[in-house]
């Protein structure tokens, strides 16, 4: 039940992420100074925490969607299987989020 609610919450949070992406694109289209300002905001500690949370929301929502697709095939509907899938998707979301950020920092070359 909690994962179902969390799936809805992360879906709603992704709307906020799309808004931030639109702001970033608009800043890139407007001027170098505006783009640098927005990049500075996104590069701050608070900005990175927000982006980290949005990354987790995206991955968690994606894994929740995959879980629902599996349920559509009438697999994993038993209570113990459903609970196990929920735990696996929650842990996988955290692990994959950390992996994405570690790879991003490794490619970028700095923290």
Biopython code that builds the backbone (N, CA, C, O; Angstrom):
import numpy as np
from Bio.PDB.StructureBuilder import StructureBuilder

atoms = [
    (1, "UNK", "N", (0.820, -1.196, 0.000)),
    (1, "UNK", "CA", (0.000, 0.000, 0.000)),
    (1, "UNK", "C", (0.864, 1.260, 0.000)),
    (1, "UNK", "O", (0.589, 2.215, -0.726)),
    (2, "UNK", "N", (1.911, 1.248, 0.823)),
    (2, "UNK", "CA", (2.775, 2.426, 0.900)),
    (2, "UNK", "C", (3.490, 2.674, -0.420)),
    (2, "UNK", "O", (3.675, 3.824, -0.820)),
    (3, "UNK", "N", (3.892, 1.609, -1.098)),
    (3, "UNK", "CA", (4.587, 1.778, -2.379)),
    (3, "UNK", "C", (3.648, 2.325, -3.444)),
    (3, "UNK", "O", (4.078, 3.072, -4.323)),
    (4, "UNK", "N", (2.388, 1.968, -3.376)),
    (4, "UNK", "CA", (1.414, 2.501, -4.327)),
    (4, "UNK", "C", (1.247, 4.008, -4.129)),
    (4, "UNK", "O", (1.194, 4.770, -5.094)),
    (5, "UNK", "N", (1.166, 4.417, -2.882)),
    (5, "UNK", "CA", (1.059, 5.847, -2.577)),
    (5, "UNK", "C", (2.340, 6.566, -2.988)),
    (5, "UNK", "O", (2.295, 7.658, -3.555)),
    (6, "UNK", "N", (3.487, 5.943, -2.694)),
    (6, "UNK", "CA", (4.770, 6.536, -3.063)),
    (6, "UNK", "C", (4.904, 6.663, -4.577)),
    (6, "UNK", "O", (5.503, 7.619, -5.070)),
    (7, "UNK", "N", (4.349, 5.706, -5.314)),
    (7, "UNK", "CA", (4.367, 5.765, -6.778)),
    (7, "UNK", "C", (3.612, 7.008, -7.258)),
    (7, "UNK", "O", (4.057, 7.692, -8.180)),
    (8, "UNK", "N", (2.490, 7.290, -6.641)),
    (8, "UNK", "CA", (1.717, 8.481, -7.011)),
    (8, "UNK", "C", (2.453, 9.765, -6.629)),
    (8, "UNK", "O", (2.463, 10.733, -7.390)),
    (9, "UNK", "N", (3.063, 9.766, -5.455)),
    (9, "UNK", "CA", (3.793, 10.946, -4.988)),
    (9, "UNK", "C", (4.988, 11.230, -5.896)),
    (9, "UNK", "O", (5.235, 12.380, -6.258)),
    (10, "UNK", "N", (5.730, 10.182, -6.263)),
    (10, "UNK", "CA", (6.886, 10.403, -7.133)),
    (10, "UNK", "C", (6.446, 10.863, -8.518)),
    (10, "UNK", "O", (7.127, 11.670, -9.150)),
    (11, "UNK", "N", (5.320, 10.358, -8.990)),
    (11, "UNK", "CA", (4.791, 10.834, -10.270)),
    (11, "UNK", "C", (4.465, 12.309, -10.217)),
    (11, "UNK", "O", (4.732, 13.043, -11.169)),
    (12, "UNK", "N", (3.893, 12.747, -9.115)),
    (12, "UNK", "CA", (3.594, 14.176, -8.947)),
    (12, "UNK", "C", (4.870, 15.001, -8.835)),
    (12, "UNK", "O", (4.944, 16.105, -9.373)),
    (13, "UNK", "N", (5.870, 14.474, -8.143)),
    (13, "UNK", "CA", (7.142, 15.190, -7.995)),
    (13, "UNK", "C", (7.842, 15.360, -9.336)),
    (13, "UNK", "O", (8.572, 16.329, -9.544)),
    (14, "UNK", "N", (7.619, 14.424, -10.237)),
    (14, "UNK", "CA", (8.261, 14.521, -11.549)),
    (14, "UNK", "C", (7.729, 15.699, -12.356)),
    (14, "UNK", "O", (8.429, 16.212, -13.229)),
    (15, "UNK", "N", (6.504, 16.135, -12.080)),
    (15, "UNK", "CA", (6.004, 17.358, -12.716)),
    (15, "UNK", "C", (6.865, 18.553, -12.316)),
    (15, "UNK", "O", (7.164, 19.413, -13.144)),
    (16, "UNK", "N", (7.258, 18.603, -11.056)),
    (16, "UNK", "CA", (8.157, 19.645, -10.570)),
    (16, "UNK", "C", (9.504, 19.549, -11.290)),
    (16, "UNK", "O", (10.096, 20.570, -11.640)),
    (17, "UNK", "N", (9.982, 18.331, -11.510)),
    (17, "UNK", "CA", (11.240, 18.127, -12.230)),
    (17, "UNK", "C", (11.170, 18.616, -13.661)),
    (17, "UNK", "O", (12.131, 19.192, -14.171)),
    (18, "UNK", "N", (10.042, 18.390, -14.314)),
    (18, "UNK", "CA", (9.868, 18.879, -15.686)),
    (18, "UNK", "C", (9.880, 20.408, -15.698)),
    (18, "UNK", "O", (10.426, 21.015, -16.619)),
    (19, "UNK", "N", (9.288, 21.026, -14.694)),
    (19, "UNK", "CA", (9.314, 22.488, -14.588)),
    (19, "UNK", "C", (10.752, 22.993, -14.440)),
    (19, "UNK", "O", (11.137, 23.970, -15.083)),
    (20, "UNK", "N", (11.539, 22.331, -13.599)),
    (20, "UNK", "CA", (12.942, 22.727, -13.447)),
    (20, "UNK", "C", (13.713, 22.548, -14.751)),
    (20, "UNK", "O", (14.556, 23.375, -15.098)),
    (21, "UNK", "N", (13.424, 21.472, -15.465)),
    (21, "UNK", "CA", (14.074, 21.246, -16.757)),
    (21, "UNK", "C", (13.699, 22.346, -17.749)),
    (21, "UNK", "O", (14.548, 22.825, -18.501)),
    (22, "UNK", "N", (12.432, 22.743, -17.748)),
    (22, "UNK", "CA", (11.981, 23.819, -18.641)),
    (22, "UNK", "C", (12.663, 25.136, -18.289)),
    (22, "UNK", "O", (13.028, 25.902, -19.181)),
    (23, "UNK", "N", (12.837, 25.405, -17.001)),
    (23, "UNK", "CA", (13.546, 26.617, -16.575)),
    (23, "UNK", "C", (14.984, 26.580, -17.064)),
    (23, "UNK", "O", (15.510, 27.591, -17.529)),
    (24, "UNK", "N", (15.622, 25.421, -16.961)),
    (24, "UNK", "CA", (17.009, 25.270, -17.405)),
    (24, "UNK", "C", (17.127, 25.503, -18.910)),
    (24, "UNK", "O", (18.038, 26.194, -19.366)),
    (25, "UNK", "N", (16.202, 24.924, -19.681)),
    (25, "UNK", "CA", (16.209, 25.102, -21.137)),
    (25, "UNK", "C", (15.947, 26.572, -21.500)),
    (25, "UNK", "O", (16.605, 27.121, -22.384)),
    (26, "UNK", "N", (14.992, 27.200, -20.821)),
    (26, "UNK", "CA", (14.694, 28.612, -21.091)),
    (26, "UNK", "C", (15.895, 29.486, -20.757)),
    (26, "UNK", "O", (16.182, 30.447, -21.471)),
    (27, "UNK", "N", (16.596, 29.157, -19.677)),
    (27, "UNK", "CA", (17.788, 29.925, -19.313)),
    (27, "UNK", "C", (18.875, 29.759, -20.366)),
    (27, "UNK", "O", (19.579, 30.714, -20.694)),
    (28, "UNK", "N", (19.010, 28.552, -20.892)),
    (28, "UNK", "CA", (20.012, 28.314, -21.938)),
    (28, "UNK", "C", (19.676, 29.092, -23.203)),
    (28, "UNK", "O", (20.571, 29.538, -23.921)),
    (29, "UNK", "N", (18.398, 29.253, -23.468)),
    (29, "UNK", "CA", (17.973, 29.960, -24.679)),
    (29, "UNK", "C", (18.028, 31.476, -24.523)),
    (29, "UNK", "O", (18.075, 32.198, -25.520)),
    (30, "UNK", "N", (18.023, 31.968, -23.282)),
    (30, "UNK", "CA", (17.937, 33.417, -23.093)),
    (30, "UNK", "C", (19.299, 34.099, -23.166)),
    (30, "UNK", "O", (19.534, 34.907, -24.064)),
    (31, "UNK", "N", (20.191, 33.788, -22.244)),
    (31, "UNK", "CA", (21.512, 34.434, -22.264)),
    (31, "UNK", "C", (22.502, 33.592, -21.469)),
    (31, "UNK", "O", (22.122, 32.730, -20.676)),
    (32, "UNK", "N", (23.763, 33.864, -21.700)),
    (32, "UNK", "CA", (24.820, 33.137, -20.994)),
    (32, "UNK", "C", (24.766, 33.430, -19.494)),
    (32, "UNK", "O", (24.976, 32.536, -18.676)),
    (33, "UNK", "N", (24.483, 34.678, -19.139)),
    (33, "UNK", "CA", (24.437, 35.056, -17.725)),
    (33, "UNK", "C", (23.301, 34.337, -16.998)),
    (33, "UNK", "O", (23.481, 33.846, -15.884)),
    (34, "UNK", "N", (22.135, 34.279, -17.635)),
    (34, "UNK", "CA", (20.992, 33.592, -17.029)),
    (34, "UNK", "C", (21.274, 32.106, -16.897)),
    (34, "UNK", "O", (20.953, 31.491, -15.880)),
    (35, "UNK", "N", (21.875, 31.532, -17.932)),
    (35, "UNK", "CA", (22.208, 30.113, -17.896)),
    (35, "UNK", "C", (23.216, 29.822, -16.784)),
    (35, "UNK", "O", (23.067, 28.841, -16.056)),
    (36, "UNK", "N", (24.234, 30.660, -16.649)),
    (36, "UNK", "CA", (25.215, 30.483, -15.580)),
    (36, "UNK", "C", (24.564, 30.615, -14.207)),
    (36, "UNK", "O", (24.911, 29.885, -13.279)),
    (37, "UNK", "N", (23.622, 31.547, -14.078)),
    (37, "UNK", "CA", (22.916, 31.723, -12.809)),
    (37, "UNK", "C", (22.118, 30.471, -12.442)),
    (37, "UNK", "O", (22.189, 29.991, -11.310)),
    (38, "UNK", "N", (21.357, 29.946, -13.408)),
    (38, "UNK", "CA", (20.544, 28.751, -13.151)),
    (38, "UNK", "C", (21.445, 27.551, -12.878)),
    (38, "UNK", "O", (21.157, 26.753, -11.986)),
    (39, "UNK", "N", (22.527, 27.417, -13.632)),
    (39, "UNK", "CA", (23.471, 26.331, -13.369)),
    (39, "UNK", "C", (24.076, 26.464, -11.978)),
    (39, "UNK", "O", (24.314, 25.461, -11.304)),
    (40, "UNK", "N", (24.326, 27.691, -11.550)),
    (40, "UNK", "CA", (24.826, 27.914, -10.197)),
    (40, "UNK", "C", (23.831, 27.463, -9.144)),
    (40, "UNK", "O", (24.209, 26.872, -8.132)),
    (41, "UNK", "N", (22.550, 27.745, -9.388)),
    (41, "UNK", "CA", (21.515, 27.286, -8.454)),
    (41, "UNK", "C", (21.452, 25.763, -8.413)),
    (41, "UNK", "O", (21.398, 25.161, -7.340)),
    (42, "UNK", "N", (21.459, 25.147, -9.596)),
    (42, "UNK", "CA", (21.385, 23.687, -9.652)),
    (42, "UNK", "C", (22.657, 23.041, -9.112)),
    (42, "UNK", "O", (22.621, 21.908, -8.632)),
    (43, "UNK", "N", (23.781, 23.755, -9.188)),
    (43, "UNK", "CA", (25.044, 23.219, -8.703)),
    (43, "UNK", "C", (25.283, 23.436, -7.222)),
    (43, "UNK", "O", (26.241, 22.899, -6.665)),
    (44, "UNK", "N", (24.423, 24.220, -6.570)),
    (44, "UNK", "CA", (24.569, 24.434, -5.127)),
    (44, "UNK", "C", (24.204, 23.155, -4.375)),
    (44, "UNK", "O", (23.656, 22.217, -4.954)),
    (45, "UNK", "N", (24.508, 23.132, -3.108)),
    (45, "UNK", "CA", (24.202, 21.940, -2.309)),
    (45, "UNK", "C", (22.700, 21.670, -2.307)),
    (45, "UNK", "O", (22.272, 20.529, -2.483)),
    (46, "UNK", "N", (21.905, 22.714, -2.110)),
    (46, "UNK", "CA", (20.450, 22.538, -2.127)),
    (46, "UNK", "C", (19.974, 22.080, -3.505)),
    (46, "UNK", "O", (19.122, 21.198, -3.615)),
    (47, "UNK", "N", (20.531, 22.684, -4.550)),
    (47, "UNK", "CA", (20.162, 22.292, -5.907)),
    (47, "UNK", "C", (20.505, 20.846, -6.202)),
    (47, "UNK", "O", (19.722, 20.129, -6.824)),
    (48, "UNK", "N", (21.674, 20.419, -5.755)),
    (48, "UNK", "CA", (22.075, 19.025, -5.970)),
    (48, "UNK", "C", (21.200, 18.068, -5.174)),
    (48, "UNK", "O", (20.881, 16.977, -5.646)),
    (49, "UNK", "N", (20.812, 18.470, -3.974)),
    (49, "UNK", "CA", (19.901, 17.621, -3.193)),
    (49, "UNK", "C", (18.553, 17.477, -3.895)),
    (49, "UNK", "O", (17.976, 16.390, -3.929)),
    (50, "UNK", "N", (18.060, 18.575, -4.451)),
    (50, "UNK", "CA", (16.794, 18.523, -5.195)),
    (50, "UNK", "C", (16.947, 17.624, -6.414)),
    (50, "UNK", "O", (16.081, 16.792, -6.684)),
    (51, "UNK", "N", (18.039, 17.784, -7.152)),
    (51, "UNK", "CA", (18.266, 16.946, -8.333)),
    (51, "UNK", "C", (18.461, 15.482, -7.955)),
    (51, "UNK", "O", (18.013, 14.591, -8.676)),
    (52, "UNK", "N", (19.130, 15.228, -6.827)),
    (52, "UNK", "CA", (19.281, 13.854, -6.344)),
    (52, "UNK", "C", (17.910, 13.264, -6.023)),
    (52, "UNK", "O", (17.614, 12.126, -6.389)),
    (53, "UNK", "N", (17.074, 14.047, -5.337)),
    (53, "UNK", "CA", (15.722, 13.585, -5.015)),
    (53, "UNK", "C", (14.888, 13.338, -6.256)),
    (53, "UNK", "O", (14.118, 12.379, -6.309)),
    (54, "UNK", "N", (15.035, 14.198, -7.256)),
    (54, "UNK", "CA", (14.298, 13.996, -8.503)),
    (54, "UNK", "C", (14.803, 12.768, -9.253)),
    (54, "UNK", "O", (14.022, 12.061, -9.891)),
    (55, "UNK", "N", (16.108, 12.513, -9.176)),
    (55, "UNK", "CA", (16.648, 11.297, -9.788)),
    (55, "UNK", "C", (16.056, 10.070, -9.115)),
    (55, "UNK", "O", (15.643, 9.120, -9.780)),
    (56, "UNK", "N", (16.019, 10.101, -7.775)),
    (56, "UNK", "CA", (15.421, 8.983, -7.048)),
    (56, "UNK", "C", (13.940, 8.841, -7.403)),
    (56, "UNK", "O", (13.456, 7.726, -7.600)),
    (57, "UNK", "N", (13.223, 9.953, -7.486)),
    (57, "UNK", "CA", (11.793, 9.902, -7.818)),
    (57, "UNK", "C", (11.580, 9.290, -9.194)),
    (57, "UNK", "O", (10.672, 8.481, -9.383)),
    (58, "UNK", "N", (12.414, 9.674, -10.155)),
    (58, "UNK", "CA", (12.290, 9.127, -11.508)),
    (58, "UNK", "C", (12.553, 7.624, -11.519)),
    (58, "UNK", "O", (11.793, 6.861, -12.115)),
    (59, "UNK", "N", (13.625, 7.203, -10.865)),
    (59, "UNK", "CA", (13.959, 5.776, -10.854)),
    (59, "UNK", "C", (12.924, 4.990, -10.068)),
    (59, "UNK", "O", (12.509, 3.914, -10.497)),
    (60, "UNK", "N", (12.502, 5.510, -8.923)),
    (60, "UNK", "CA", (11.492, 4.816, -8.122)),
    (60, "UNK", "C", (10.176, 4.696, -8.887)),
    (60, "UNK", "O", (9.529, 3.649, -8.858)),
    (61, "UNK", "N", (9.785, 5.764, -9.569)),
    (61, "UNK", "CA", (8.545, 5.749, -10.342)),
    (61, "UNK", "C", (8.647, 4.756, -11.502)),
    (61, "UNK", "O", (7.689, 4.044, -11.804)),
    (62, "UNK", "N", (9.810, 4.716, -12.143)),
    (62, "UNK", "CA", (10.016, 3.773, -13.237)),
    (62, "UNK", "C", (9.927, 2.331, -12.736)),
    (62, "UNK", "O", (9.272, 1.497, -13.361)),
    (63, "UNK", "N", (10.583, 2.037, -11.615)),
    (63, "UNK", "CA", (10.538, 0.680, -11.072)),
    (63, "UNK", "C", (9.131, 0.324, -10.599)),
    (63, "UNK", "O", (8.706, -0.824, -10.732)),
    (64, "UNK", "N", (8.411, 1.292, -10.053)),
    (64, "UNK", "CA", (7.017, 1.055, -9.682)),
    (64, "UNK", "C", (6.163, 0.747, -10.896)),
    (64, "UNK", "O", (5.270, -0.097, -10.838)),
    (65, "UNK", "N", (6.437, 1.431, -11.994)),
    (65, "UNK", "CA", (5.718, 1.153, -13.235)),
    (65, "UNK", "C", (6.011, -0.241, -13.755)),
    (65, "UNK", "O", (5.113, -0.930, -14.240)),
    (66, "UNK", "N", (7.270, -0.660, -13.655)),
    (66, "UNK", "CA", (7.628, -2.024, -14.066)),
    (66, "UNK", "C", (6.919, -3.039, -13.180)),
    (66, "UNK", "O", (6.434, -4.064, -13.658)),
    (67, "UNK", "N", (6.863, -2.743, -11.882)),
    (67, "UNK", "CA", (6.157, -3.635, -10.953)),
    (67, "UNK", "C", (4.686, -3.752, -11.341)),
    (67, "UNK", "O", (4.120, -4.845, -11.299)),
    (68, "UNK", "N", (4.067, -2.645, -11.716)),
    (68, "UNK", "CA", (2.666, -2.680, -12.147)),
    (68, "UNK", "C", (2.509, -3.446, -13.452)),
    (68, "UNK", "O", (1.510, -4.142, -13.641)),
    (69, "UNK", "N", (3.477, -3.331, -14.356)),
    (69, "UNK", "CA", (3.423, -4.107, -15.595)),
    (69, "UNK", "C", (3.508, -5.604, -15.311)),
    (69, "UNK", "O", (2.836, -6.404, -15.963)),
    (70, "UNK", "N", (4.327, -5.975, -14.347)),
    (70, "UNK", "CA", (4.413, -7.391, -13.955)),
    (70, "UNK", "C", (3.085, -7.843, -13.372)),
    (70, "UNK", "O", (2.626, -8.950, -13.652)),
    (71, "UNK", "N", (2.467, -6.994, -12.562)),
    (71, "UNK", "CA", (1.158, -7.352, -12.006)),
    (71, "UNK", "C", (0.114, -7.504, -13.105)),
    (71, "UNK", "O", (-0.802, -8.316, -12.976)),
    (72, "UNK", "N", (0.238, -6.734, -14.182)),
    (72, "UNK", "CA", (-0.713, -6.844, -15.294)),
    (72, "UNK", "C", (-0.658, -8.211, -15.959)),
    (72, "UNK", "O", (-1.614, -8.628, -16.613)),
    (73, "UNK", "N", (0.466, -8.909, -15.792)),
    (73, "UNK", "CA", (0.581, -10.264, -16.340)),
    (73, "UNK", "C", (0.101, -11.312, -15.336)),
    (73, "UNK", "O", (0.286, -12.511, -15.547)),
    (74, "UNK", "N", (-0.507, -10.861, -14.260)),
    (74, "UNK", "CA", (-1.043, -11.695, -13.181)),
    (74, "UNK", "C", (0.065, -12.503, -12.504)),
    (74, "UNK", "O", (-0.124, -13.670, -12.159)),
    (75, "UNK", "N", (1.217, -11.869, -12.321)),
    (75, "UNK", "CA", (2.319, -12.457, -11.565)),
    (75, "UNK", "C", (2.617, -11.552, -10.375)),
    (75, "UNK", "O", (2.508, -10.330, -10.474)),
    (76, "UNK", "N", (2.990, -12.151, -9.262)),
    (76, "UNK", "CA", (3.386, -11.394, -8.094)),
    (76, "UNK", "C", (2.253, -10.735, -7.339)),
    (76, "UNK", "O", (2.478, -9.777, -6.601)),
    (77, "UNK", "N", (1.041, -11.230, -7.510)),
    (77, "UNK", "CA", (-0.101, -10.613, -6.837)),
    (77, "UNK", "C", (-0.327, -11.144, -5.420)),
    (77, "UNK", "O", (-1.065, -10.543, -4.639)),
    (78, "UNK", "N", (0.308, -12.268, -5.092)),
    (78, "UNK", "CA", (0.161, -12.788, -3.734)),
    (78, "UNK", "C", (0.834, -11.824, -2.760)),
    (78, "UNK", "O", (1.777, -11.118, -3.115)),
    (79, "UNK", "N", (0.332, -11.809, -1.527)),
    (79, "UNK", "CA", (0.778, -10.806, -0.560)),
    (79, "UNK", "C", (2.287, -10.873, -0.309)),
    (79, "UNK", "O", (2.948, -9.835, -0.290)),
    (80, "UNK", "N", (2.842, -12.067, -0.119)),
    (80, "UNK", "CA", (4.279, -12.167, 0.160)),
    (80, "UNK", "C", (5.113, -11.784, -1.060)),
    (80, "UNK", "O", (6.159, -11.151, -0.918)),
    (81, "UNK", "N", (4.665, -12.160, -2.246)),
    (81, "UNK", "CA", (5.383, -11.779, -3.467)),
    (81, "UNK", "C", (5.294, -10.271, -3.701)),
    (81, "UNK", "O", (6.269, -9.639, -4.108)),
    (82, "UNK", "N", (4.142, -9.714, -3.445)),
    (82, "UNK", "CA", (3.960, -8.274, -3.609)),
    (82, "UNK", "C", (4.859, -7.498, -2.651)),
    (82, "UNK", "O", (5.474, -6.505, -3.038)),
    (83, "UNK", "N", (4.932, -7.950, -1.410)),
    (83, "UNK", "CA", (5.785, -7.292, -0.416)),
    (83, "UNK", "C", (7.257, -7.403, -0.823)),
    (83, "UNK", "O", (8.013, -6.439, -0.707)),
    (84, "UNK", "N", (7.654, -8.576, -1.295)),
    (84, "UNK", "CA", (9.041, -8.778, -1.724)),
    (84, "UNK", "C", (9.386, -7.868, -2.911)),
    (84, "UNK", "O", (10.458, -7.264, -2.947)),
    (85, "UNK", "N", (8.475, -7.778, -3.871)),
    (85, "UNK", "CA", (8.707, -6.897, -5.024)),
    (85, "UNK", "C", (8.805, -5.436, -4.586)),
    (85, "UNK", "O", (9.598, -4.673, -5.138)),
    (86, "UNK", "N", (8.010, -5.050, -3.605)),
    (86, "UNK", "CA", (8.058, -3.673, -3.098)),
    (86, "UNK", "C", (9.400, -3.380, -2.446)),
    (86, "UNK", "O", (9.989, -2.322, -2.668)),
    (87, "UNK", "N", (9.879, -4.316, -1.645)),
    (87, "UNK", "CA", (11.174, -4.131, -0.980)),
    (87, "UNK", "C", (12.296, -4.084, -2.009)),
    (87, "UNK", "O", (13.190, -3.243, -1.925)),
    (88, "UNK", "N", (12.243, -4.991, -2.979)),
    (88, "UNK", "CA", (13.275, -5.014, -4.022)),
    (88, "UNK", "C", (13.275, -3.710, -4.806)),
    (88, "UNK", "O", (14.338, -3.151, -5.075)),
    (89, "UNK", "N", (12.098, -3.221, -5.176)),
    (89, "UNK", "CA", (12.057, -1.982, -5.962)),
    (89, "UNK", "C", (12.512, -0.779, -5.137)),
    (89, "UNK", "O", (13.141, 0.132, -5.676)),
    (90, "UNK", "N", (12.206, -0.760, -3.847)),
    (90, "UNK", "CA", (12.640, 0.355, -2.996)),
    (90, "UNK", "C", (14.160, 0.367, -2.846)),
    (90, "UNK", "O", (14.796, 1.414, -2.969)),
    (91, "UNK", "N", (14.732, -0.800, -2.580)),
    (91, "UNK", "CA", (16.190, -0.891, -2.439)),
    (91, "UNK", "C", (16.868, -0.595, -3.776)),
    (91, "UNK", "O", (17.866, 0.125, -3.825)),
    (92, "UNK", "N", (16.325, -1.150, -4.854)),
    (92, "UNK", "CA", (16.910, -0.929, -6.178)),
    (92, "UNK", "C", (16.868, 0.545, -6.563)),
    (92, "UNK", "O", (17.792, 1.040, -7.208)),
    (93, "UNK", "N", (15.817, 1.245, -6.178)),
    (93, "UNK", "CA", (15.720, 2.676, -6.498)),
    (93, "UNK", "C", (16.844, 3.455, -5.826)),
    (93, "UNK", "O", (17.455, 4.326, -6.446)),
    (94, "UNK", "N", (17.115, 3.151, -4.577)),
    (94, "UNK", "CA", (18.194, 3.843, -3.863)),
    (94, "UNK", "C", (19.546, 3.491, -4.482)),
    (94, "UNK", "O", (20.367, 4.372, -4.737)),
    (95, "UNK", "N", (19.769, 2.201, -4.721)),
    (95, "UNK", "CA", (21.051, 1.763, -5.283)),
    (95, "UNK", "C", (21.271, 2.370, -6.669)),
    (95, "UNK", "O", (22.351, 2.889, -6.954)),
    (96, "UNK", "N", (20.262, 2.309, -7.523)),
    (96, "UNK", "CA", (20.407, 2.853, -8.877)),
    (96, "UNK", "C", (20.601, 4.365, -8.870)),
    (96, "UNK", "O", (21.333, 4.899, -9.704)),
    (97, "UNK", "N", (19.956, 5.055, -7.944)),
    (97, "UNK", "CA", (20.152, 6.504, -7.837)),
    (97, "UNK", "C", (21.598, 6.818, -7.480)),
    (97, "UNK", "O", (22.213, 7.700, -8.079)),
    (98, "UNK", "N", (22.135, 6.101, -6.512)),
    (98, "UNK", "CA", (23.533, 6.311, -6.128)),
    (98, "UNK", "C", (24.457, 5.974, -7.299)),
    (98, "UNK", "O", (25.418, 6.698, -7.554)),
    (99, "UNK", "N", (24.177, 4.890, -8.007)),
    (99, "UNK", "CA", (25.001, 4.510, -9.161)),
    (99, "UNK", "C", (24.969, 5.603, -10.228)),
    (99, "UNK", "O", (26.009, 5.964, -10.779)),
    (100, "UNK", "N", (23.790, 6.125, -10.519)),
    (100, "UNK", "CA", (23.677, 7.193, -11.525)),
    (100, "UNK", "C", (24.520, 8.398, -11.124)),
    (100, "UNK", "O", (25.225, 8.963, -11.960)),
    (101, "UNK", "N", (24.455, 8.794, -9.866)),
    (101, "UNK", "CA", (25.207, 9.970, -9.431)),
    (101, "UNK", "C", (26.705, 9.698, -9.363)),
    (101, "UNK", "O", (27.500, 10.582, -9.682)),
    (102, "UNK", "N", (27.105, 8.511, -8.961)),
    (102, "UNK", "CA", (28.536, 8.179, -8.942)),
    (102, "UNK", "C", (29.087, 8.187, -10.362)),
    (102, "UNK", "O", (30.162, 8.735, -10.608)),
    (103, "UNK", "N", (28.363, 7.586, -11.292)),
    (103, "UNK", "CA", (28.802, 7.581, -12.694)),
    (103, "UNK", "C", (28.837, 9.005, -13.244)),
    (103, "UNK", "O", (29.774, 9.373, -13.952)),
    (104, "UNK", "N", (27.828, 9.802, -12.924)),
    (104, "UNK", "CA", (27.800, 11.186, -13.408)),
    (104, "UNK", "C", (28.999, 11.969, -12.889)),
    (104, "UNK", "O", (29.622, 12.715, -13.644)),
    (105, "UNK", "N", (29.326, 11.808, -11.616)),
    (105, "UNK", "CA", (30.480, 12.508, -11.071)),
    (105, "UNK", "C", (31.785, 11.948, -11.621)),
    (105, "UNK", "O", (32.744, 12.697, -11.805)),
    (106, "UNK", "N", (31.838, 10.648, -11.885)),
    (106, "UNK", "CA", (33.045, 10.055, -12.466)),
    (106, "UNK", "C", (33.276, 10.587, -13.876)),
    (106, "UNK", "O", (34.414, 10.863, -14.258)),
    (107, "UNK", "N", (32.211, 10.731, -14.643)),
    (107, "UNK", "CA", (32.327, 11.252, -16.005)),
    (107, "UNK", "C", (32.667, 12.738, -15.975)),
    (107, "UNK", "O", (33.485, 13.223, -16.757)),
    (108, "UNK", "N", (32.024, 13.443, -15.060)),
    (108, "UNK", "CA", (32.243, 14.895, -14.958)),
    (108, "UNK", "C", (33.627, 15.201, -14.405)),
    (108, "UNK", "O", (34.251, 16.191, -14.788)),
    (109, "UNK", "N", (34.106, 14.349, -13.502)),
    (109, "UNK", "CA", (35.457, 14.505, -12.989)),
    (109, "UNK", "C", (35.590, 15.281, -11.700)),
    (109, "UNK", "O", (36.711, 15.566, -11.279)),
    (110, "UNK", "N", (34.474, 15.640, -11.044)),
    (110, "UNK", "CA", (34.582, 16.371, -9.782)),
    (110, "UNK", "C", (33.315, 16.189, -8.960)),
    (110, "UNK", "O", (32.271, 15.777, -9.465)),
    (111, "UNK", "N", (33.440, 16.505, -7.694)),
    (111, "UNK", "CA", (32.280, 16.492, -6.814)),
    (111, "UNK", "C", (31.904, 17.918, -6.582)),
    (111, "UNK", "O", (30.943, 18.194, -5.864)),
]
sb = StructureBuilder()
sb.init_structure("model")
sb.init_model(0)
sb.init_chain("A")
sb.init_seg("    ")
for serial, (resi, resn, name, xyz) in enumerate(atoms, 1):
    if name == "N":
        sb.init_residue(resn, " ", resi, " ")
    sb.init_atom(name, np.array(xyz, "f"), 0.0, 1.0, " ", f" {name:<3s}", serial, name[0])
structure = sb.get_structure()
